[in-house]
Amino acid sequence: MAEGWLRHWARELGLKVEVHSAGTEKTFLKPEAVQVMAEVGIEIQHQFSKTLLELPDPWNFDLVWTVCDAANKACPSYPAKTRRRHTSFPDPSGKPLDAWRRVRDAIGEAARALLEELKS
């Protein structure tokens, strides 16, 4: 969901940024995430789960944003030029769609604030 929101807000704010998403382990795109993001007009069904090592040049990011505590703890150290940001969101897995919507909205607000900060 974070990747979808970041791409959405980057377009809306006119920012040229590269957005990549990776997890600490490869899993799958959860159908609930696809469903609740589609509800707000953001299609993420084309996204897929990947690990950090599957990203292009994974050690050369300007900013790394972790969105769950497990990822924050497992995220490797980056070179000094890479800024790290962490925001803790609850994992809605196994919960009703309303929980997914709350997390979706919270991630969306945080993603917009992060990109607005980068724009200024």
ROSE-4610 file (N, C-alpha, C; in Angstrom, 1 decimal, always signed):
// ROSE-4610
residu = [M/M/M/A/A/A/E/E/E/G/G/G/W/W/W/L/L/L/R/R/R/H/H/H/W/W/W/A/A/A/R/R/R/E/E/E/L/L/L/G/G/G/L/L/L/K/K/K/V/V/V/E/E/E/V/V/V/H/H/H/S/S/S/A/A/A/G/G/G/T/T/T/E/E/E/K/K/K/T/T/T/F/F/F/L/L/L/K/K/K/P/P/P/E/E/E/A/A/A/V/V/V/Q/Q/Q/V/V/V/M/M/M/A/A/A/E/E/E/V/V/V/G/G/G/I/I/I/E/E/E/I/I/I/Q/Q/Q/H/H/H/Q/Q/Q/F/F/F/S/S/S/K/K/K/T/T/T/L/L/L/L/L/L/E/E/E/L/L/L/P/P/P/D/D/D/P/P/P/W/W/W/N/N/N/F/F/F/D/D/D/L/L/L/V/V/V/W/W/W/T/T/T/V/V/V/C/C/C/D/D/D/A/A/A/A/A/A/N/N/N/K/K/K/A/A/A/C/C/C/P/P/P/S/S/S/Y/Y/Y/P/P/P/A/A/A/K/K/K/T/T/T/R/R/R/R/R/R/R/R/R/H/H/H/T/T/T/S/S/S/F/F/F/P/P/P/D/D/D/P/P/P/S/S/S/G/G/G/K/K/K/P/P/P/L/L/L/D/D/D/A/A/A/W/W/W/R/R/R/R/R/R/V/V/V/R/R/R/D/D/D/A/A/A/I/I/I/G/G/G/E/E/E/A/A/A/A/A/A/R/R/R/A/A/A/L/L/L/L/L/L/E/E/E/E/E/E/L/L/L/K/K/K/S/S/S]
num = [1/1/1/2/2/2/3/3/3/4/4/4/5/5/5/6/6/6/7/7/7/8/8/8/9/9/9/10/10/10/11/11/11/12/12/12/13/13/13/14/14/14/15/15/15/16/16/16/17/17/17/18/18/18/19/19/19/20/20/20/21/21/21/22/22/22/23/23/23/24/24/24/25/25/25/26/26/26/27/27/27/28/28/28/29/29/29/30/30/30/31/31/31/32/32/32/33/33/33/34/34/34/35/35/35/36/36/36/37/37/37/38/38/38/39/39/39/40/40/40/41/41/41/42/42/42/43/43/43/44/44/44/45/45/45/46/46/46/47/47/47/48/48/48/49/49/49/50/50/50/51/51/51/52/52/52/53/53/53/54/54/54/55/55/55/56/56/56/57/57/57/58/58/58/59/59/59/60/60/60/61/61/61/62/62/62/63/63/63/64/64/64/65/65/65/66/66/66/67/67/67/68/68/68/69/69/69/70/70/70/71/71/71/72/72/72/73/73/73/74/74/74/75/75/75/76/76/76/77/77/77/78/78/78/79/79/79/80/80/80/81/81/81/82/82/82/83/83/83/84/84/84/85/85/85/86/86/86/87/87/87/88/88/88/89/89/89/90/90/90/91/91/91/92/92/92/93/93/93/94/94/94/95/95/95/96/96/96/97/97/97/98/98/98/99/99/99/100/100/100/101/101/101/102/102/102/103/103/103/104/104/104/105/105/105/106/106/106/107/107/107/108/108/108/109/109/109/110/110/110/111/111/111/112/112/112/113/113/113/114/114/114/115/115/115/116/116/116/117/117/117/118/118/118/119/119/119/120/120/120]
x = [+0.8/+0.0/+0.9/+2.0/+2.9/+3.4/+3.8/+4.3/+3.2/+2.0/+0.9/+0.6/+0.6/+0.4/+1.5/+2.7/+3.9/+3.8/+3.5/+3.4/+2.3/+1.2/+0.0/+0.3/+0.8/+1.1/+2.2/+3.2/+4.3/+3.7/+2.8/+2.1/+1.3/+0.5/-0.3/+0.5/+1.7/+2.5/+3.5/+3.5/+4.5/+5.9/+6.2/+7.5/+8.1/+9.3/+9.9/+10.8/+10.2/+10.9/+10.8/+11.8/+11.7/+11.2/+10.2/+9.6/+9.8/+10.4/+10.5/+10.0/+9.5/+9.0/+9.6/+10.0/+10.6/+10.3/+10.2/+10.0/+11.3/+11.2/+12.3/+12.3/+11.2/+11.0/+10.0/+10.1/+9.2/+8.0/+6.8/+5.5/+4.7/+3.5/+2.6/+1.8/+1.2/+0.4/-1.0/-1.3/-2.6/-3.8/-4.8/-6.0/-6.7/-6.7/-7.4/-6.7/-5.4/-4.7/-5.1/-5.2/-5.6/-7.0/-7.9/-9.3/-9.4/-8.8/-9.0/-8.3/-7.2/-6.6/-7.4/-8.0/-8.9/-10.1/-10.5/-11.6/-11.3/-10.0/-9.7/-9.0/-9.2/-8.8/-7.3/-6.6/-5.2/-5.1/-4.7/-4.5/-3.1/-3.1/-1.8/-1.6/-2.6/-2.6/-1.4/-0.7/+0.5/+1.7/+1.7/+2.8/+3.0/+4.2/+4.5/+5.5/+5.5/+6.4/+7.8/+8.8/+10.2/+11.0/+12.2/+13.2/+14.1/+14.8/+15.7/+16.7/+17.2/+18.2/+17.7/+16.4/+15.7/+15.5/+15.8/+15.7/+16.9/+16.7/+17.9/+18.7/+20.0/+21.0/+20.5/+20.2/+19.6/+20.4/+21.7/+22.5/+22.6/+21.9/+22.1/+20.7/+20.1/+18.8/+19.1/+18.3/+18.3/+17.5/+16.4/+15.5/+15.0/+15.0/+14.3/+13.3/+12.0/+10.9/+10.4/+10.5/+10.0/+8.6/+7.7/+6.3/+5.8/+6.7/+6.3/+7.5/+7.2/+8.3/+9.3/+8.8/+9.6/+10.6/+10.1/+11.0/+12.0/+11.6/+12.5/+13.7/+13.4/+14.4/+15.3/+14.7/+15.5/+16.2/+15.8/+16.4/+17.9/+18.6/+20.1/+20.5/+21.8/+22.4/+22.6/+22.5/+22.7/+23.9/+24.4/+25.5/+25.0/+25.9/+25.6/+24.6/+24.7/+23.9/+22.4/+22.1/+20.7/+20.0/+18.9/+18.1/+17.1/+17.0/+16.0/+14.8/+13.6/+12.4/+11.6/+11.1/+10.2/+8.9/+7.8/+6.5/+5.9/+5.4/+4.8/+3.3/+2.9/+1.5/+1.2/+0.0/-0.4/-0.6/-0.3/-0.5/-2.0/-2.7/-4.1/-4.4/-3.4/-3.6/-4.5/-5.5/-6.4/-7.5/-7.6/-8.6/-9.6/-10.8/-11.8/-11.3/-12.0/-11.6/-11.6/-12.4/-12.3/-10.9/-10.2/-8.9/-7.9/-8.1/-7.3/-7.5/-8.7/-9.0/-8.4/-8.4/-7.7/-6.2/-5.6/-4.2/-3.9/-4.8/-4.6/-4.6/-5.6/-5.7/-4.6/-4.1/-3.0/-1.7/-1.5/-0.3/-0.4/-1.6/-1.8/-1.5/-1.9/-1.6/-0.1/+0.5/+2.0/+2.8/+2.3/+3.0/+3.0/+1.8/+1.7/+2.5/+2.5/+3.3/+4.8/+5.3/+6.7/+7.0/+6.2/+6.5/+6.4/+5.5/+5.4/+6.7/+7.2/+8.5/+9.6/+9.7/+10.7/+10.6/+9.4/+9.2/+9.7/+9.6/+10.0/+11.4]
y = [-1.2/+0.0/+1.2/+1.2/+2.4/+2.7/+1.7/+2.0/+2.7/+2.1/+2.7/+4.2/+4.4/+5.8/+6.7/+6.3/+7.1/+7.5/+6.5/+6.8/+7.8/+7.6/+8.4/+9.9/+10.1/+11.4/+12.1/+11.3/+11.9/+12.5/+11.8/+12.3/+13.5/+13.5/+14.6/+15.8/+15.7/+16.8/+17.2/+16.5/+16.8/+16.5/+15.5/+15.1/+14.0/+14.2/+13.1/+12.3/+11.1/+10.3/+8.8/+8.0/+6.6/+6.0/+5.1/+4.5/+3.0/+2.3/+0.9/+0.4/-0.8/-1.4/-2.8/-3.1/-4.5/-4.8/-6.1/-6.6/-7.3/-7.6/-8.3/-9.8/-10.2/-11.6/-11.5/-12.3/-12.3/-13.1/-12.4/-13.1/-13.0/-12.3/-12.2/-10.9/-10.4/-9.2/-9.6/-9.1/-9.5/-9.0/-9.8/-9.3/-8.2/-8.2/-7.1/-5.8/-5.8/-4.6/-4.1/-5.0/-4.6/-4.0/-4.7/-4.2/-2.9/-2.6/-1.3/-0.2/-0.5/+0.6/+0.9/-0.1/+0.2/+1.0/+0.9/+1.7/+3.2/+3.6/+5.0/+5.3/+4.4/+4.7/+4.4/+3.7/+3.4/+1.9/+1.5/+0.1/-0.4/-1.4/-2.0/-3.4/-4.0/-5.4/-5.8/-4.8/-5.1/-5.2/-4.7/-4.8/-6.3/-6.6/-7.9/-7.9/-8.9/-9.0/-9.2/-8.5/-8.7/-8.4/-8.8/-8.5/-7.4/-6.9/-5.7/-6.1/-7.3/-7.6/-7.7/-7.7/-7.7/-6.3/-5.3/-3.9/-3.5/-2.5/-2.0/-1.2/-1.5/-0.8/-0.5/-1.6/-1.5/-0.8/-0.5/+0.2/+1.7/+2.2/+3.6/+4.3/+4.3/+5.1/+6.4/+7.4/+8.6/+8.5/+7.8/+7.7/+6.2/+5.7/+4.4/+4.6/+4.2/+4.4/+3.0/+2.6/+1.4/+1.7/+0.7/+1.0/-0.1/-0.9/-1.9/-2.1/-2.4/-2.5/-3.7/-4.8/-5.9/-5.5/-4.7/-4.3/-3.3/-2.4/-1.5/-2.2/-3.2/-3.9/-4.7/-5.3/-6.2/-5.4/-4.1/-3.3/-3.2/-3.4/-3.3/-1.8/-1.7/-0.4/+0.1/+1.4/+2.0/+3.0/+3.3/+4.3/+5.6/+6.4/+7.7/+8.6/+8.6/+9.5/+9.1/+7.9/+7.4/+7.8/+8.5/+8.9/+7.8/+7.5/+6.4/+7.1/+6.6/+7.1/+5.9/+5.9/+4.8/+5.3/+4.7/+4.9/+3.6/+3.4/+2.1/+2.1/+1.1/+0.9/-0.5/-0.7/-2.1/-3.0/-4.2/-5.2/-5.6/-5.3/-5.7/-7.1/-7.9/-9.3/-10.0/-10.7/-11.5/-10.7/-9.4/-8.6/-8.2/-7.6/-7.2/-6.1/-5.9/-4.8/-3.4/-3.2/-1.9/-1.6/-2.6/-2.5/-2.2/-2.8/-2.5/-1.1/-0.6/+0.8/+1.8/+1.5/+2.4/+2.5/+1.4/+1.4/+2.0/+1.7/+2.4/+3.9/+4.4/+5.8/+6.4/+5.8/+6.3/+6.3/+5.2/+5.2/+6.3/+6.5/+7.6/+8.9/+9.2/+10.5/+10.7/+9.6/+9.7/+9.8/+9.1/+9.2/+10.6/+11.2/+12.6/+13.5/+13.4/+14.3/+14.1/+12.9/+12.6/+13.3/+13.1/+13.7/+15.2/+15.8/+17.2/+17.8/+17.0/+17.4/+17.4/+16.3/+16.2/+17.3/+17.7/+18.8/+20.2/+20.4/+21.7/+21.9]
z = [+0.0/+0.0/+0.0/+0.7/+0.8/-0.6/-1.4/-2.8/-3.6/-3.5/-4.3/-3.9/-2.6/-2.1/-2.6/-2.4/-2.8/-4.3/-5.1/-6.5/-6.8/-6.1/-6.3/-5.9/-4.7/-4.2/-5.0/-5.5/-6.3/-7.6/-8.2/-9.4/-9.1/-8.0/-7.6/-7.3/-6.7/-6.2/-7.3/-8.4/-9.5/-9.1/-8.3/-8.0/-8.8/-9.3/-10.0/-9.0/-8.6/-7.6/-8.2/-7.8/-8.0/-6.8/-6.9/-5.7/-5.9/-4.9/-4.9/-3.5/-3.6/-2.3/-2.2/-1.0/-0.7/+0.7/+1.0/+2.3/+2.9/+4.1/+4.7/+4.3/+3.8/+3.2/+2.1/+1.1/+0.0/+0.4/+0.2/+0.5/-0.8/-0.6/-1.8/-1.5/-2.6/-2.5/-1.9/-0.8/-0.2/-0.9/-1.2/-1.9/-1.2/+0.2/+0.9/+0.6/+0.5/+0.1/-1.2/-2.2/-3.5/-3.5/-2.8/-2.7/-2.1/-0.9/-0.3/-1.0/-1.7/-2.4/-3.7/-4.3/-5.4/-5.0/-3.8/-3.3/-3.4/-3.3/-3.4/-4.7/-5.7/-7.0/-7.3/-6.4/-6.7/-6.9/-8.1/-8.5/-8.2/-7.4/-7.0/-7.4/-8.1/-8.5/-9.3/-10.0/-10.8/-9.9/-8.7/-7.8/-7.3/-6.9/-6.4/-5.3/-4.5/-3.3/-3.8/-3.2/-3.6/-2.3/-2.3/-1.3/-1.7/-0.7/-1.0/-2.1/-2.1/-3.1/-4.5/-4.7/-6.0/-6.6/-5.8/-6.3/-7.0/-8.0/-8.7/-7.7/-7.7/-6.9/-5.4/-4.7/-3.4/-2.3/-2.6/-1.5/-1.9/-2.9/-3.3/-3.3/-2.1/-2.0/-1.3/-1.6/-0.9/+0.4/+0.4/+1.6/+1.6/+2.8/+3.1/+4.1/+3.8/+4.7/+5.1/+6.4/+6.8/+7.5/+7.3/+7.7/+8.7/+9.1/+10.2/+11.1/+12.3/+13.3/+13.0/+12.5/+12.1/+11.0/+10.0/+8.9/+9.5/+10.4/+10.9/+11.6/+12.4/+13.1/+12.2/+11.1/+10.2/+9.1/+8.9/+7.8/+8.0/+6.9/+7.1/+7.2/+7.6/+7.7/+6.3/+6.1/+4.7/+4.8/+3.7/+3.7/+4.3/+4.7/+5.4/+4.6/+3.3/+2.5/+2.5/+2.9/+2.9/+4.2/+4.1/+5.2/+5.5/+6.8/+7.2/+7.9/+7.6/+8.2/+8.6/+9.8/+10.2/+10.7/+10.3/+10.8/+11.1/+12.3/+12.7/+12.4/+11.5/+11.2/+11.7/+12.2/+12.6/+11.4/+11.5/+10.4/+10.4/+9.3/+9.3/+8.9/+8.6/+8.2/+9.1/+8.5/+9.3/+10.0/+9.7/+10.3/+9.3/+9.7/+8.8/+7.9/+6.8/+5.8/+6.5/+7.5/+8.1/+8.7/+9.2/+9.7/+8.6/+7.5/+6.3/+5.8/+5.9/+5.4/+6.4/+7.7/+8.6/+8.3/+8.1/+7.8/+6.5/+5.5/+4.2/+4.3/+5.0/+5.2/+5.9/+7.0/+7.7/+6.9/+6.1/+5.2/+4.2/+3.7/+2.7/+3.2/+4.4/+5.0/+5.3/+5.8/+6.1/+4.8/+3.7/+2.4/+1.9/+2.0/+1.4/+2.2/+3.5/+4.4/+4.1/+3.9/+3.6/+2.2/+1.2/-0.1/-0.1/+0.7/+0.8/+1.5/+2.5/+3.1/+2.1/+1.3/+0.3/-0.7/-1.0/-2.1/-1.6/-0.3/+0.2/+0.4]
